[in-house]
């Protein structure tokens, strides 16, 4: 048994010495008293050095401008090589890729950041030239000898940066010098020996660059970013490319200059670390709730999608065929501004930048494979005012609901029973055909036939927006909504028809909300109808006119017979939670199929469905995995039109061996932070463009999405 004498002696000693030690302890306590915690900054500190990797898969566009050019003594008009956006004159794809290394140093004063950065990028930017020397005395030698073509292998820039830091973001502008190499080649006929001669000239270019970007700190040492650059490689200069035998030894000479628009995804490492503010709590990765901001709301998003397709069976190609062996990149950046004028009146405005093209210039697949790929694609950041509208709410009493601050929603309180009126510019998908599991290609499914009822030919301009009025009556268990909007002046037009009393679109939807008693999980059923009056052609008429020989090309018959016609259809849309983490979605849509579709895509019947699962089971509750399938079809008269060479909104192989277009898509959305999500996506398309002679095709994509 252990003796208790030692503890007793220690206790007595402490009692005797406590008065003597008290002053010392007090002084020690004064010295070690906790100091007030340093305030947490509202922005990241980006000071110090960094290095990183950057890449662009089909997101860099540029062109060489040649001219004036002389072939022997004959002048050739100035011409532009075209940009590498998907197709040369022969219809083949010119794959582009740029990527490399960069590094730099930042200094920071408060939220303002300034620094210097250098980068070096390898490139595969090939630019075929559409001009030939036909028409200059060589028609009998070859129908298509290219005069000049060019290729760039290496880029480099040295840039100054000035930016503003908030939260974990840095938004910045850049300017500096840029350089690149160029290999310029001329092809021309050998009139003495036959065949052709190729002359080559290696050049170096130095010019200037301007740009802007955004980056986000995902950890204390890593950041993701998007970086845009405009590069102008100096003034053009004349140089010779060789002489043409048989033409008095006349030289081929030209002038050339080069400019480019480039957009990079970037991963950067800060060896000394970053000082970043903590993330706010309870914020969804795609719809941040920053709390009640009073009468003003400000949010933003940016989404980059890089997508590629390897080779597939393609025995022939038409003007709107899907092309194998290509990669493309699309980017959007949106600001969501909201202002509450009164307790019941709100106004919203959304400026948006977009850049890039879908695969094959967003052509070749009816249920297209990238929901961010607009038909109004551009090789440079293009600014549009995509939304501006006034929202008026009339409360009808009873219980109320609190609506948090979010994109296009000022924090407010509404009556659960209410009438809402909206007038201005918006997308019909903002209010109709919603589905929490499959409705937003920025965060869930990419395929047009999975995030929407694709036989619903909703009126819109090329980016997908229209102008009109919208009304909704809402109760806790159901809602009825309707919209009357402008239609495009003609199919796939960016101009909306102002004659809304004669040509317009009417859309109506009923939404039922329920909780299944045996699952105790919520769900919704939406039933929608539409009736559009727009300028279009009748499918059966144009086929008949072409078969009778009145038109050599069915597309001429289409253009000649377009007039205002009515198109009707509808859809049914189900979303149902099976568990708190697992959800089911399904859609079926149909239109009459008699006339051209005017806005969305070339689909007359569509069925789709799938599952969406949150990652709670593997300790990733904010991750999402989704799988879905879709089947699209055409009416008999629509099939006959495509078989005769008709070019629709998205498809047109010149002929058609018809089969239903079938799609399978699966994705994994990895939540990197509360505001940043990285998605990996795979799609399988059988009979793309309804053509059994083409495909099947496999599509691989990644998506980077960020909110603030």
C-alpha positions in Angstrom: 0.0 0.0 0.0 1.4 3.4 -1.0 2.2 5.9 1.8 0.1 9.1 2.0 2.8 11.1 3.9 4.4 12.6 0.8 1.2 14.2 -0.6 0.5 15.6 2.9 3.9 17.2 3.2 3.5 18.7 -0.3 0.2 20.1 0.6 1.5 21.7 3.8 4.4 23.3 1.9 2.0 24.8 -0.6 -0.1 26.3 2.2 2.9 27.8 3.9 4.4 29.3 0.8 1.3 30.6 -0.9 1.4 34.1 0.7 5.0 34.5 -0.5 4.2 33.3 -4.0 1.0 35.3 -4.5 2.6 38.6 -5.7 4.8 36.6 -8.1 1.8 34.7 -9.4 -0.1 37.9 -9.8 2.7 39.5 -11.9 2.9 36.3 -14.0 -0.9 36.4 -14.5 -0.6 40.0 -15.7 2.1 39.0 -18.1 0.2 36.0 -19.5 -3.3 37.6 -19.6 -5.0 36.8 -22.9 -4.8 39.7 -25.4 -7.7 40.6 -27.7 -7.7 38.3 -30.8 -6.5 39.9 -33.9 -9.4 40.7 -36.2 -9.9 38.2 -39.0 -9.3 39.9 -42.4 -12.2 40.1 -44.8 -9.9 39.1 -47.7 -7.0 36.7 -48.5 -3.4 37.9 -48.3 -1.8 36.9 -51.6 1.7 38.3 -50.8 4.8 36.3 -51.9 5.9 34.1 -54.7 3.9 31.4 -56.5 4.3 28.9 -59.4 1.7 27.0 -61.3 0.4 25.1 -64.3 -2.1 26.4 -66.9 -3.9 24.9 -69.8 -6.5 25.5 -72.4 -8.3 22.7 -74.4 -9.8 24.4 -77.3 -10.2 27.7 -75.5 -7.6 29.7 -77.4 -8.5 31.5 -80.6 -6.4 33.5 -83.0 -5.8 34.4 -86.6 -3.0 35.5 -88.9 -3.8 38.4 -91.1 -2.0 38.2 -94.4 -1.7 40.9 -97.0 -1.1 42.3 -99.4 0.4 39.1 -100.9 1.9 38.8 -104.4 2.3 35.6 -106.3 4.9 36.4 -108.9 3.7 39.7 -110.2 0.0 39.1 -109.4 -1.5 40.7 -106.3 -3.7 38.7 -104.0 -6.3 40.5 -101.9 -5.6 40.7 -98.1 -7.1 37.8 -96.3 -7.3 36.3 -92.8 -6.4 32.8 -91.9 -9.5 32.2 -89.8 -9.4 31.2 -86.2 -9.1 27.7 -84.7 -12.7 27.4 -83.6 -13.5 24.1 -84.9 -13.5 23.8 -88.7 -11.4 24.6 -91.7 -12.9 25.1 -95.1 -12.8 21.3 -95.7 -15.0 20.8 -92.6 -12.3 19.0 -90.7 -11.6 20.0 -87.1 -8.4 21.9 -86.1 -7.7 20.8 -82.5 -6.2 23.5 -80.4 -4.4 23.2 -77.1 -2.2 25.6 -75.1 -0.5 24.9 -71.8 2.6 25.5 -69.8 4.2 27.0 -66.7 4.0 30.3 -65.0 5.4 32.0 -61.9 5.3 35.4 -60.2 5.5 37.5 -57.1 2.7 39.5 -55.4 2.8 42.5 -53.0 -0.3 43.6 -51.1 -1.5 46.8 -49.4 -4.8 46.2 -47.7 -7.1 44.5 -50.3 -5.1 45.8 -53.2 -2.6 43.4 -54.8 0.1 44.2 -57.4 2.8 42.0 -58.8 4.6 40.6 -61.8 4.3 37.3 -63.6 6.0 35.4 -66.4 4.7 32.4 -68.3 5.8 30.1 -71.1 3.3 28.0 -73.0 3.5 25.3 -75.6 0.9 25.5 -78.3 -0.7 23.5 -81.1 -2.4 26.3 -82.9 -2.8 25.5 -86.5 -4.5 27.9 -88.8 -5.3 26.7 -92.3 -5.9 29.5 -94.9 -9.1 29.5 -96.9 -7.6 31.5 -99.8 -6.1 29.7 -102.8 -4.3 30.8 -105.9 -7.2 29.8 -108.1 -8.2 32.9 -110.1 -4.6 34.0 -110.6 -3.6 31.9 -113.7 -3.2 28.5 -112.0 -6.7 27.0 -112.3 -5.6 24.2 -114.6 -2.9 23.1 -112.2 -4.9 22.5 -109.1 -8.3 23.6 -107.9 -7.1 24.4 -104.4 -3.4 25.3 -103.7 -3.1 27.2 -100.4 -1.1 30.4 -100.7 -0.1 30.7 -97.0 -0.6 28.8 -93.8 0.9 29.2 -90.4 1.5 27.4 -87.1 2.5 28.6 -83.6 4.4 26.4 -81.2 5.4 28.6 -78.3 4.1 31.6 -76.4 5.6 33.7 -73.7 4.5 36.8 -71.7 5.9 39.1 -69.0 3.0 40.9 -67.3 2.2 43.3 -64.5 -0.9 42.5 -62.4 -3.1 44.8 -60.4 -6.0 43.3 -58.4 -8.5 43.5 -55.6 -8.9 40.8 -52.9 -12.1 39.9 -51.2 -13.0 36.8 -49.2 -10.9 34.1 -50.8 -11.0 35.7 -54.3 -8.6 37.9 -56.2 -9.9 39.7 -59.3 -7.2 41.3 -61.4 -6.2 43.0 -64.6 -2.9 42.5 -66.5 -0.7 44.2 -69.1 2.7 43.5 -70.5 4.8 42.2 -73.4 4.2 38.9 -75.3 6.2 36.9 -77.8 5.6 33.9 -80.0 7.2 32.0 -82.8 5.5 31.3 -86.2 6.2 29.0 -89.0 4.7 30.4 -92.2 4.5 28.2 -95.3 3.5 28.8 -98.9 2.2 26.2 -101.3 2.2 26.8 -105.0 2.4 24.7 -108.2 5.6 23.7 -109.9 4.7 24.6 -113.5 7.9 23.0 -114.8 7.9 19.6 -113.0 4.3 19.4 -111.9 3.1 18.9 -108.3 3.6 21.7 -105.8 6.4 23.4 -103.9 6.3 24.3 -100.2 8.4 27.2 -99.0 8.9 27.9 -95.3 9.8 30.9 -93.2 10.4 30.9 -89.4 9.6 34.2 -87.7 9.6 35.6 -84.2 7.0 38.1 -83.0 7.0 40.5 -80.1 4.0 42.6 -79.1 1.7 43.4 -76.2 -0.9 41.7 -74.1 -3.8 42.8 -72.0 -6.0 40.6 -69.8 -8.0 39.9 -66.7 -8.6 37.0 -64.4 -10.0 35.6 -61.2 -8.5 33.2 -58.7 -9.8 31.5 -55.6 -7.8 30.1 -52.6 -9.0 26.5 -52.1 -6.5 25.8 -49.3 -3.8 27.8 -47.5 -1.3 27.1 -50.3 -3.3 26.2 -53.4 -5.5 28.3 -55.7 -7.5 27.8 -58.8 -8.0 30.5 -61.4 -9.2 31.6 -64.8 -6.9 33.9 -66.8 -7.9 35.7 -70.0 -5.3 37.3 -72.4 -5.6 39.3 -75.5 -2.3 39.1 -77.4 -1.3 41.4 -80.3 2.0 40.4 -81.7 3.1 43.7 -83.2 2.8 45.2 -86.6 3.0 43.2 -89.8 6.1 43.1 -91.9 6.8 41.9 -95.5 8.9 38.8 -96.1 9.5 36.5 -99.1 8.5 32.9 -99.2 10.1 31.7 -102.4 9.7 31.9 -106.1 7.3 30.2 -108.5 9.1 28.4 -111.4 7.6 29.2 -114.8 6.4 32.6 -113.7 9.6 34.5 -114.4 10.9 33.4 -111.1 8.4 35.7 -109.4 8.6 35.5 -105.6 5.7 34.8 -103.2 5.8 37.7 -100.7 3.4 38.7 -98.0 2.8 40.6 -94.8 1.6 38.9 -91.7 0.5 39.9 -88.2 -1.1 37.8 -85.5 -3.5 38.4 -82.6 -5.1 35.9 -80.3 -7.7 35.5 -77.5 -6.7 33.0 -74.9 -8.4 31.6 -71.8 -6.6 29.4 -69.3 -7.6 27.3 -66.3 -4.8 27.5 -63.7 -3.6 25.7 -60.6 -1.1 27.7 -58.5 1.0 26.9 -55.5 2.2 29.4 -52.9 5.2 27.9 -51.1 5.1 30.4 -48.2 1.3 29.9 -47.7 -1.6 32.2 -47.9 -3.6 33.9 -45.1 -7.2 33.3 -46.0 -10.4 34.2 -44.1 -12.6 31.3 -42.9 -15.5 30.2 -45.0 -18.9 31.2 -43.8 -21.0 28.4 -42.4 -24.0 26.6 -44.0 -23.4 27.8 -47.6 -24.4 25.6 -50.5 -21.6 25.2 -53.1 -23.8 26.5 -56.0 -26.1 28.9 -54.2 -24.3 30.8 -51.5 -26.4 32.4 -48.7 -24.6 35.3 -47.3 -27.4 36.4 -45.0 -29.8 39.3 -45.2 -28.0 42.2 -47.1 -30.9 44.6 -46.6 -32.2 46.0 -49.9 -29.3 45.0 -52.1 -28.0 41.7 -53.3 -24.7 41.0 -55.1 -23.6 37.5 -56.3 -21.5 36.1 -59.1 -20.5 32.9 -60.8 -18.0 31.6 -63.3 -18.0 28.2 -65.0 -15.4 26.7 -67.3 -16.1 23.5 -69.2 -13.4 21.6 -71.2 -14.8 18.8 -73.3 -13.3 16.5 -75.9 -14.4 13.6 -78.2 -12.0 11.0 -79.6 -12.4 9.3 -83.0 -15.7 7.6 -84.0 -17.2 6.2 -87.2 -17.8 9.1 -89.6 -18.0 7.9 -93.2 -19.2 11.3 -94.5 -19.8 14.8 -93.1 -22.3 17.5 -93.7 -22.3 21.2 -92.9 -23.6 20.5 -89.4 -22.1 17.1 -88.6 -20.4 16.1 -85.4 -16.6 16.0 -86.1 -14.3 13.4 -84.4 -10.9 14.2 -82.7 -11.5 17.6 -81.2 -11.5 19.4 -77.9 -13.3 22.6 -77.0 -13.7 24.9 -74.0 -16.5 27.3 -72.9 -16.5 29.9 -70.1 -19.1 32.1 -68.6 -18.9 34.7 -65.8 -22.1 36.3 -64.5 -22.9 39.1 -62.0 -26.3 38.8 -60.2 -27.5 42.2 -59.1 -30.7 42.8 -57.1 -32.3 45.8 -55.5 -35.5 45.9 -53.3 -37.3 49.1 -54.2 -40.1 48.5 -51.7 -41.2 45.6 -49.6 -43.0 44.1 -52.6 -41.0 45.5 -55.6 -37.6 44.2 -56.8 -35.4 44.8 -59.8 -32.7 42.5 -61.1 -29.9 42.8 -63.7 -27.4 40.1 -64.9 -24.5 41.1 -67.1 -22.7 38.1 -68.4 -19.4 37.4 -70.2 -19.1 34.3 -72.3 -16.3 32.9 -74.5 -15.8 29.7 -76.5 -17.7 27.2 -78.6 -19.2 23.8 -78.1 -17.7 20.8 -80.0 -18.2 21.3 -83.8 -19.4 24.9 -83.0 -22.3 23.5 -81.0 -23.5 21.4 -83.8 -24.0 17.7 -84.6 -26.0 16.3 -81.7 -29.6 17.2 -81.1 -29.4 16.6 -77.3 -26.2 18.6 -77.2 -23.4 17.5 -74.8 -22.6 20.9 -73.2 -25.3 23.0 -71.6 -23.0 26.0 -71.3 -22.2 26.0 -75.1 -24.3 28.8 -76.6 -25.2 29.1 -80.2 -23.9 32.6 -79.8 -20.3 31.5 -79.2 -17.4 33.9 -79.6 -13.6 33.5 -79.7 -13.3 36.5 -77.2 -15.1 37.4 -74.0 -18.5 38.7 -75.2 -20.6 40.8 -72.8 -24.4 40.6 -72.9 -27.1 41.9 -70.7 -28.9 38.5 -70.3 -31.4 39.5 -67.7 -33.1 42.7 -66.6 -36.6 42.6 -65.1 -38.9 44.0 -62.5 -40.6 41.7 -60.0 -43.8 42.7 -58.2 -45.2 40.5 -55.4 -48.8 40.7 -54.1 -49.2 38.9 -50.7 -52.6 37.3 -50.1 -52.2 36.8 -46.3 -51.8 33.7 -44.2 -48.5 32.1 -43.3 -45.2 33.6 -44.5 -41.9 32.2 -45.8 -38.4 33.6 -45.3 -36.4 33.7 -48.5 -32.6 34.1 -47.9 -30.3 36.3 -50.0 -29.0 34.5 -53.1 -28.5 34.9 -56.9 -31.4 37.0 -58.2 -33.1 37.0 -54.8 -32.8 39.8 -52.3 -33.5 38.5 -48.7 -37.1 39.0 -48.0 -40.3 37.6 -46.5 -43.2 36.5 -48.7 -46.7 35.4 -48.0 -46.9 31.7 -48.9 -50.1 32.5 -50.9 -49.1 35.2 -53.3 -49.3 36.5 -56.9 -46.0 37.4 -58.6 -45.6 39.5 -61.8 -42.4 39.9 -63.7 -41.7 42.0 -66.8 -38.4 42.3 -68.7 -35.8 40.0 -70.1 -35.3 36.5 -68.7 -34.9 32.8 -69.6 -38.1 30.8 -69.5 -36.0 28.1 -67.8 -35.7 30.4 -64.8 -39.3 29.8 -64.0 -40.5 26.7 -65.9 -39.5 23.1 -66.1 -37.4 23.3 -62.9 -35.9 20.2 -61.2 -33.5 20.2 -58.3 -31.7 17.1 -59.6 -31.4 18.0 -63.3 -31.8 21.6 -64.4 -28.5 23.5 -64.2 -25.6 22.6 -66.5 -23.3 24.7 -64.2 -23.7 22.2 -61.4 -25.4 19.0 -62.5 -26.0 17.3 -65.9 -24.4 18.7 -69.1 -26.7 17.1 -71.7 -29.5 19.4 -73.1 -32.0 16.5 -72.9 -31.3 15.8 -69.3 -31.4 19.3 -67.8 -34.5 20.3 -69.8 -37.6 19.0 -71.6 -35.9 19.1 -74.9 -39.0 18.8 -77.2 -40.2 22.1 -75.5 -39.2 24.6 -78.1 -39.1 27.6 -75.7 -38.8 31.0 -77.4 -35.3 32.5 -77.0 -32.4 34.3 -78.7 -29.2 32.5 -79.4 -27.9 32.5 -75.7 -31.4 31.4 -74.5 -33.2 34.5 -73.3 -36.3 36.4 -74.3 -38.4 39.4 -73.3 -42.0 39.4 -72.0 -44.2 39.1 -69.0 -44.6 36.3 -66.4 -47.3 35.7 -63.8 -47.5 33.1 -61.0 -50.1 32.2 -58.4 -48.5 30.3 -55.6 -49.8 28.3 -52.6 -47.9 25.9 -50.3 -49.1 22.8 -52.2 -49.2 24.0 -55.8 -48.4 26.8 -58.2 -49.8 28.0 -61.6 -47.5 30.1 -63.8 -47.7 31.5 -67.3 -45.5 33.7 -69.6 -46.2 35.6 -72.8 -42.9 36.4 -74.6 -41.2 37.3 -77.9 -40.1 34.7 -80.4 -37.0 35.0 -82.7 -37.6 36.6 -86.1 -36.7 33.3 -87.8 -35.4 30.0 -86.6 -32.2 30.2 -84.6 -32.0 34.0 -84.8 -30.4 36.3 -82.3 -33.1 39.0 -83.1 -36.4 38.8 -81.2 -39.5 39.7 -83.2 -41.2 42.9 -81.7 -44.6 42.1 -83.2 -45.8 40.3 -80.0 -49.5 40.8 -80.9 -49.1 38.6 -84.0 -46.0 36.4 -83.2 -45.3 35.4 -79.7 -44.9 32.4 -77.4 -47.4 31.3 -74.7 -46.2 28.9 -71.9 -48.3 27.6 -69.0 -47.2 25.3 -66.2 -49.0 23.6 -63.3 -46.8 22.5 -60.4 -48.0 20.1 -57.7 -46.1 19.6 -54.4 -46.5 16.5 -52.2 -44.9 14.3 -49.6 -45.2 10.6 -50.4 -46.5 9.0 -47.2 -44.7 5.7 -47.5 -41.3 7.5 -48.1 -42.0 10.6 -46.1 -40.0 12.5 -48.7 -41.0 15.5 -50.8 -41.6 15.6 -54.5 -43.0 17.7 -57.3 -44.9 17.1 -60.6 -44.9 19.8 -63.3 -47.1 19.8 -66.3 -46.4 22.4 -69.0 -48.0 23.4 -72.3 -46.7 25.8 -75.0 -48.0 27.4 -78.1 -45.6 29.5 -80.2 -46.4 31.5 -83.4 -43.2 32.2 -85.3 -41.8 32.4 -88.8 -41.0 28.8 -89.9 -41.5 26.3 -92.7 -43.6 23.2 -92.9 -41.5 20.0 -93.0 -43.8 18.1 -95.3 -44.2 21.0 -97.8 -40.5 21.6 -98.3 -39.8 17.9 -98.8 -42.6 17.8 -101.5 -41.3 20.9 -103.2 -37.8 19.5 -103.4 -38.9 16.0 -104.6 -40.9 17.7 -107.4 -37.8 19.5 -108.6 -39.0 23.0 -107.8 -35.9 23.5 -105.7 -32.5 21.9 -106.1 -31.7 22.4 -102.4 -34.2 21.8 -99.7 -32.8 24.7 -97.7 -33.8 27.0 -100.5 -37.3 25.6 -100.3 -37.3 26.3 -96.5 -36.2 29.9 -96.9 -38.7 30.5 -99.7 -41.8 29.1 -97.8 -41.2 30.4 -94.2 -44.2 32.3 -92.8 -45.9 32.7 -89.4 -47.0 29.3 -88.2 -48.1 27.8 -84.9 -46.2 25.1 -83.0 -47.6 23.4 -79.9 -46.5 20.8 -77.4 -46.0 20.0 -73.8 -44.1 18.2 -71.1 -44.4 16.4 -67.8 -41.6 16.7 -65.2 -41.1 14.6 -62.0 -38.7 15.2 -59.2 -38.9 12.9 -56.2 -36.7 12.5 -53.1 -36.3 8.8 -52.3 -34.1 9.4 -49.2 -32.6 12.7 -47.9 -29.5 12.0 -50.1 -31.0 10.2 -53.1 -33.3 11.7 -55.7 -35.1 10.6 -58.8 -36.0 12.7 -61.9 -37.9 12.0 -65.1 -39.2 14.0 -68.0 -41.3 13.4 -71.1 -41.9 16.1 -73.8 -43.6 16.2 -77.2 -44.3 18.7 -79.9 -46.4 18.5 -83.1 -43.4 18.0 -85.4 -45.1 19.6 -88.4 -42.9 22.7 -88.6 -39.4 23.8 -88.0 -38.3 24.2 -84.4 -37.6 27.9 -83.9 -35.4 28.2 -80.8 -34.0 25.3 -78.9 -33.0 22.2 -80.8 -34.1 19.6 -83.4 -36.2 17.3 -81.2 -39.9 16.3 -81.5 -40.1 13.7 -78.8 -37.9 13.2 -75.8 -37.8 10.9 -72.7 -35.2 11.2 -70.0 -34.6 10.2 -66.4 -32.0 9.4 -63.8 -30.7 9.5 -60.2 -28.8 12.0 -58.2 -26.9 11.0 -55.0 -25.2 13.0 -52.3 -21.9 11.7 -50.9 -22.9 11.4 -47.2 -22.3 7.6 -47.3 -18.6 8.1 -48.0 -18.2 11.2 -45.8 -18.4 13.7 -48.6 -21.9 15.1 -48.0 -21.4 18.1 -50.4 -20.3 15.9 -53.3 -22.8 14.7 -55.9 -22.8 11.8 -58.3 -25.4 11.6 -61.0 -26.5 9.2 -63.8 -29.1 9.8 -66.4 -30.3 8.6 -69.8 -32.3 10.2 -72.6 -33.9 9.2 -75.9 -34.8 11.7 -78.6 -36.8 11.3 -81.8 -38.2 13.1 -84.9 -41.6 13.2 -86.5 -41.8 11.4 -89.9 -41.9 14.6 -91.9 -38.9 16.0 -90.0 -36.9 12.8 -90.7 -37.7 13.2 -94.4 -36.5 16.8 -94.4 -33.1 15.8 -92.9 -32.8 12.9 -95.3 -33.2 15.4 -98.1 -30.4 17.6 -96.9 -32.2 20.0 -94.5 -30.0 21.9 -92.1 -31.8 22.3 -88.8 -31.0 24.3 -85.6 -28.1 22.0 -84.5 -27.9 19.0 -86.9 -27.7 18.2 -90.6 -25.4 15.5 -92.1 -26.7 16.1 -95.7 -28.5 12.7 -95.6 -30.0 10.5 -92.9 -30.1 6.9 -92.0 -32.6 7.5 -89.2 -32.3 6.1 -85.7 -33.4 7.5 -82.4 -30.6 9.5 -80.7 -29.8 7.9 -77.3 -27.6 9.4 -74.5 -26.1 8.2 -71.3 -24.4 10.6 -68.9 -22.7 10.2 -65.6 -20.8 12.8 -63.5 -19.1 13.3 -60.2 -19.2 16.8 -58.7 -16.3 17.1 -56.2 -16.9 19.9 -53.7 -13.5 21.5 -53.2 -14.7 24.3 -51.0 -18.1 25.8 -50.1 -17.9 27.9 -53.2 -15.9 25.8 -55.7 -16.9 22.6 -57.3 -14.9 20.4 -59.8 -16.9 18.0 -61.9 -15.8 15.1 -64.1 -18.3 14.0 -66.7 -18.7 11.2 -69.3 -21.3 10.9 -72.0 -22.1 8.2 -74.5 -24.2 9.2 -77.6 -25.6 6.6 -79.9 -26.8 7.8 -83.4 -25.7 11.4 -82.9 -28.0 13.6 -85.1 -30.3 10.6 -85.4 -27.9 9.1 -87.9 -27.1 5.4 -87.7 -24.1 6.0 -90.1 -22.4 8.1 -87.4 -20.9 7.2 -84.1 -21.4 6.0 -81.4 -19.3 8.7 -79.7 -17.8 9.1 -76.3 -17.4 12.5 -74.6 -15.1 13.4 -71.7 -15.3 16.7 -69.8 -14.3 18.5 -66.7 -16.1 21.5 -65.2 -14.8 24.1 -62.8 -17.6 26.2 -61.1 -17.2 28.9 -58.5 -19.7 31.2 -56.8 -19.3 34.3 -54.6 
